[in-house]
Amino acid sequence: MANGSRQAAWEFFGTELKRRREDAGITQVGLGARVFVSGGYIGQFEQAIRKPQLDVAQRIDETLQTDGIFERLCRKLIDDPRYADYFAGVVELERLASTVCDFEPTVVPGLLQTPGYARALTLATHPFAAEEFVDDRVAARMERSRILGDATRPVYWAVVHETVLHVPVGGPQVTAVALEHMSMLAAERKVLLQVLPFSAGAPANSGSLRLMEFEDAPPTAYTETSFSGSLLDDPAVVHRARRAYDLIRGAALSPEASLALVRSAAEEFRRCASTT
């Protein structure tokens, strides 16, 4: 589904939600209380500013007795075959965030990847996939990265573990290009980049961690392991995730030292590529 069609569908979701809510004689605050979100959240759903998570859509159906219409709409709109089911909601929120903070322990963050690097990662997890599948996954990742070029791009802070700088994803040439791209974005101040060095010891979070903040909505956290991910909006859990990220950031090298280390690793991969 194209972005314009998807947005129009979310607007229909919001319009229908407002109609059904008003028909039931329930205020935004009243509905929010029953489905465990704020009244402001309900207003943002109705204006298609923010997209509800699936469990919220299910609770709305239950409260308004709408026979599953909002769950079905939500499933349809977050169903993008280019993304894992557990990540589709993150992509929607990413486009709305004012600040994004990432920690990646093993690979270059998705927003900073090059096509070659994204392709190598896709093939590593789907070695028998058809070429069309691989191309779609790579195109989706490149589409996401365009937000860093937008005039309204979010403040983006990324911390990568030093491991990322030493794993030859796709071979030395591909990794060199990926690290050079990451360092270029940092030099252009499109990302504030830090490296968590080996000397820092165990990180405060063992998997990837993302925090997203919004102008008019509470923050969310997203954690991911190899085959699953969790989008979290419980304030207490998000607070704990923020503390973990702050500990990681505090243990990381300065942006200047980090950039120098990334450039050095890229040069080393370049040398390896020239001798193979």
Protein Blocks (a to p, Z undefined) as FASTA:
>chain_A
ZZklmmmmmmmmmmmmmmmmmmnopafklmmmmnopafklmmmmmnomaccdfklmmmmm
mmnonnommmmmmmmmmmcfkbcfklmmmmmmmmmpmbdcdddfkbccfklpcfklmmmm
mmmmmmmbcfklmmmmmmmmmmmmmmmmpmkbccddddddfklmmccghijklmmmmmmm
mmmmmmnopaccddddfklopafbfbdcdddddfkbccddddddfkbccddfbfklmmmm
mmmmmmmmmmpccfklmmmmmmmmmmmmmmmmmmZZ
